[in-house]
Amino acid sequence: MKAKVRAVFRNVRWYLRELTGEAEYDRHCERHRSHHPHTPVPTRREYEVLRTRHREAHPQSRCC
């Protein structure tokens, strides 16, 4: 029974992290550390600014 509760909790946590973008930032940090090991990892705020600038500079068509 505890295993099922843990599995449900793990799945809900994964979903919420994907939904809020927290997992995206973690993936970015991992890529940054592997590709640029000698430079500091940007803070969450810096990452959000960079991501927003990139999206504004490279718009994609969307359905809505």
ABEGO torsion letter per residue (X at the ends): XAAAAAAAAAAAAAAAAAAAGAAAAAAAAAAAAAABAABBBBBAAAAAAAAAAAAAABBBBBAX
